[in-house]
Amino acid sequence: MKLGTLAEHLGVRLIGDPDLEMVRASSLEKADAHSIVFIQDEAYLARLDPAHGAAVILPESWHEAYSGPRLISETPQLSFARAARLLHPRVVHRGIHPSAQVDLGASVSPLAWIGPGAVISAGAKIMDEVQVGPLCFVGENSEIGAGTELVARVTIMAGVRIGARCMIHPGAVIGADGFGLAHARTHWERVPQLGGVLVGDDVDIGANTTVDRGALEDTVIGHGVKIDNLVQIAHNVEIGPHTAIAGCAGLAGSSKVGSHCMLAGGVGLAGHLEIADGVQVTGMSMVTRSIRQAGIYSAGTPLDNNRNWRRNAARFKQLDAMARRIEALERLLNAREFPEE
């Protein structure tokens, strides 16, 4: 794609030759005259080298730091992401691989692709341009929306509905039974999980992430949600639109997360609580109560050397007794300063 055409698609200002042919998105280190790169951190300005001739996406305030072709953007990383999609378009296959097993009762668009070893069960609906990769499983009466890609070895259990243009990465399991158990004094009995999973449009679900089906109603993942690898979403969780959840987070049953939230890596949510819209929770925090207002929240003890950590841990156990002694001292001081007449 010519650089001028690329700039038009991105809606950014071009300084340089519009006929320069762009071939790839690249890192600074590997860039050449047919590469597009971006700068968003001032620390990288010193590494810009006009000799490689790459087109650089950078903000207006830094555009004089580079003499080669450049695209001026208020959001360089976002513009770079869009440029990368244009220069490296998604490959769309069509047809059914001979080794795939498609039940006669399934509905598969002729514009979709069912890859090697994939299994499509009775009643499943596969819409236009869906890409079902190798060894994927789509259960009975599930629906995969147009343009969605199941990369490889993805398991979609019965009664799951996936929206359009989603990306589900290898090893993800959508619609397994939730952890529903009833205690019968001497043993546990499994509670049937009768709900499904409803995933909105433009959702990304990372590798080896699990989204459990609801106990009675559906587990719901809103439009535009982005979920990283190794995340556990329990039964009847509801996640609002455009929330992002980083790796190894765990959301217990029936928790509700608002829209435009950010849960960092390793965050844990207790069950049956609610998170308001616009909440950010920092890494490894344990959320044990509902959060009613937008903002940034943190929990946990930061890393320290072992000697200090052990000393502070011992003092932590004494906090209640110390607080009681301080309260007693305050009462004593107040009594001396303001004696009763």
HUZI-V866041 format. One line per field, one symbol per residue. ss: DSSP state (H for helix, E for strand, L for the rest). psi: psi as a letter, one per 40 degrees, with the letter a starting at -180 (. if undefined). burial: I if it has 9 or more other C-alpha atoms within 8 Angstrom, else O. Layout:
BEGIN
ss = ???
psi = ???
burial = ???
END
This chain:
BEGIN
ss = LEHHHHHHHHLLEEELLLLLELLEELLLLLLLLLEEEELLLHHHHHHLLHHHLLEEEELHHHHHHLLLLEEELLLHHHHHHHHHHHHLLLLLLLEELLLLEELLLLEELLLLEELLLLEELLLLEELLLLEELLLLEELLLLEELLLLEELLLLEELLLEEELLLLEELLLLEEEELLLLEEELLLLEEELLLLLLEEELLLLEELLLLEEELLLLLLEEELLLLEELLLLEELLLLEELLLLEELLLLEELLLLEELLLLEELLLLEELLLLEELLLEEELLLLEELLLELLLEEELLLLLLLLHHHHHHHHHHHLLHHHHHHHHHHHHHHHHHHHLLLL
psi = hidddddddefihhhaheehhhdiiiiddeiaefihiihehddedeehhedeeihhhiideedeeheahihhidgddddddddddddgihhhiiihideihhideihhieeihhaheihhiheihhahehhhaheihhihfihhiheihhdifhhhiifhhhaifihhiheihheihighihhfceiihhhhheaahhhaifhhhihfihhiiiddiihhhiheihhaifhhhiieihhiifihhiieihhiheihhaifihhihehhhiifihhiiehhhiieihheiiheiiahiiiihiiiidddddddddddeedddddddddddddddddddgih.
burial = OIIIIIIOOIOIOIOOOIOIOIOIIIOOOOIOIIIIIIIIOOOIIOOOOIOOIIIIIIIOOOIOOIOIIIIIIOOIIOIIOIIIIOIOOOOOOIIOIOOIOOOOOIOOIOIIIIIIIIIIIIIIIIIIIIIIIIIIIIIIIIIIIIIIIIIIIIIIIIIIIIIIIIIIIIIIIIIIIIOIOOOOOOOIOOOOIIIIIIIIIIIIIIIIIIIIIIIOIIIIIIIIIIIIIIIIIIIIIIIIIIIIIIIIIIIIIIIIIIIIIIIIIIIIIIIIIIIIIIIIIIIIIIIOOOIOOIOOOOIOOOOOOOOOIOOOOOOOOOOOOOOOOOOOOOOOOIIOOOOOO
END
